[in-house]
Amino acid sequence: MTSPLNVSDSHAHWSPRLWGTLLVLCAAMFLDALDVSMVGVALPSIADDLDLTTSTLQWIVSGYILGYGGLLLLGGRAADLLGRRQVFLIALGVFALASLLGGFVDSGPLLIASRFIKGLSAAFTAPAGLSIITTTFKEGPQRNRALSIYTTCAATGFSMGLVLSGLLTQLSWRWTMLLPAPIALIALVAGLRLIPHSDREDTRRGYDLPGAVTGTASMLLLVFTVVQAPEAGWTSARTLLSFLAVAVLLTVFVTIERRTANPLIRLGVLRSGSQVRAQLGAAAFFGSYVGFQFLVTQYMQSLLGWSALQTALAFLPAGVLVALSSTKIGDVVDRFGTPRVIAAGFTFLVVGYGLFLRITLSPSYAAVILPSMLLLGAACALTFPSLNIQATNGVDDDEQGMVSGLLNTSIQVGGAIFLAVVTAVITAHGSGDGSSQAVLDSYRPGLVVVTAIAFAGLLITLTGLRRRRPVQHSVLVASSEGDRAAAEASAAQLSAAQKVAVRD
């Protein structure tokens, strides 16, 4: 199943409609990432205005994560089964309506509900949008270029969310909720005209309803348990029983998927080493960055006394670097391959986190903070697009939504788990005298954990690197036309083998 806009020529120029389709998909991805980061700076104002407790305030963030991370597997498969265009546009409309609801509510529970609905809709737009790209652009340079632009929009949205929230919160926190609505509506109208119709997968064998129920339930419970663990206690009876229930649900889910004729997740896709490395790498990459951002925003605002806008601007160099490199990463991947580019990105990530350990109570931004931000910007520019390319390469069109949902699940679940771990480490080391130095000392172990997570991602990536074999040249000596033909066939086989040996 391919899109009527499918681009097969690696040197073809993209038509205006093709660019328009890509921009619509990029707008939705930008909004998903924007919404994740933009609410953080507005939380103190929300708490004051709606008179919310700390535990209720947490669910404004956690509600979005719960809907997003818990339903991604279902969202990815729904795109394959029901049609990518239909799923994408309906979910985008729901996202716009939930944004309007969030801007006008006057109670904490309603705000949390709107955030959950937005997360739920993003769980459908993200895998559907990614699968539309991978079925529209043929695997190779064209898809790499499209994915580099698409994923860069996500990284830019995540970075710009901090800056925009710093500006909008000065007016009212409600503007941070309302801003995505008009952008989503414009993207929806454009998408109705530009996004091509896609075929639905043949479902005569039936839908995997038991797999959908158990898979979604296991992801929802896993995210819920991880989010609640720091408050309830990692060794509390509730947390341990919840993890046990997750293990039981996942066991049942895997059993169902192995036996059903039309599974929600075809487990055979995980036999690919590059696929597994992409999934684990995505979890480590996003998990480490979310933990780092949480630490740094607390450090800058609580210890250094910076305003929300100053904190947002401190992250801006990373976002600018990502935006400027958006159209170039595809060419870098074409030349060096995804494993090498991902390894380089994780190296920048580890070094950037390591350099940030030099922070003090009166740091020089140019000498201490800026180098880390630039390295992290380079890491995001290289790693995030490459992980998406590696995860979707070699996958049939009718499974692109499934793989896209799986990748986004790895990202969101990894972010939830590792953020909870970092938070627990900070809490465990926060029993000092309450002075600024004691608080800073409690942050350092968290930074060490963040660095260790990124280093684990680097090690996982390095297992996929292969030594490039030297090309062997053969001298063909043919005494007859038959011998010459046989020799040329042998040379073609040798060349094909060499390509397999050096490909990613």
C-alpha angles and dihedrals in degrees: 000000000000135000120257086235092057112147114215104165111083089209097045121124115238116244121234090253091052091050089048092053091050092048092052091052091046090051091056092047090047090054093049092054093039092055092051094056104028098067095058098075091045096056098093091052091047091051092051095045098045096031094236128173121234093255092052091045091055090061092061085071098030094049091062092046091048094054094041100044096035099054103036095100090053092043093053095050092043089060090057095044103038101031127277096239094051094047093046096049096043092049091047090054091050089050091055093049093047089051090055090047092051092053095055105037120116102198138059097238092053091048091050090049091052090050091051091051090050090051090048092052091047088054087065101037095050100057093034092052093047092048091049088057095046092050094044098048118053116240110269134045096347094051091042090054093047093047092048090056092043097049092042088059088056092051091045091050091051091051096041091049089071093051095044093047090051090054099040096046088062086067101034137315087238090073090062088059096042099046096079093053101075092040090052092048092051090048090048094053091046091046092055088060102035112032110088122233114260131207122251121236116257103263100179087118088061137246122293095240096159090050092047092051097045095039094049093043092051093050093045092049093045093052091043092050094048093047092050097040097086091054098039095038127257092247097040119122091245094054095045093047090048091052089048090052089050090053091050093048092048091049091052090045093052091048091052093047092052093053106036121093094220106033127192087227120020100220092204089075088071091062086080111095092207090053093051091047090051092051095046092042091053091052092049094044098050094035093055093046095049090050090048094049091049091052096045096049090051091046095049098044103033101036106024094036094230119161122244090258094049090051091049092050090051088064093044098092090061091051093047091051091051093049094049093051097048098106096041104055093076090060091048091053091048090055103040106020129239099278093057094044092047091048090052090049093051090048090056089046094053093046092047092052091044093053091052089064086079092074120130136178090272107032128173106241094209095047103035113020105029096059090055092048092051092048091048090049090053090047093052092047092052104034108041098054092041093053090052091048093049093048095051100039115106093014121127117247093246090058100044092098091050093051092043090053091048092051093048090047090055089051096049098039090045090051093050095046098045094043089054090049093050091047091051091050092051091048092049091054096041099088096104129115093287094251122140091253091052091051091049090050089054090054095055097070087051090054089049090054091048090052091047091053091052091047089053088053089052092051091050090052094048090060088067097055116107127197110251108242118225114253112250117215120211126204109221117212114185124181094184142018090260093051090047092052091048091048092050091050089050091051091050090052090049091050092049091049090051091052091052090049094055102034121104 
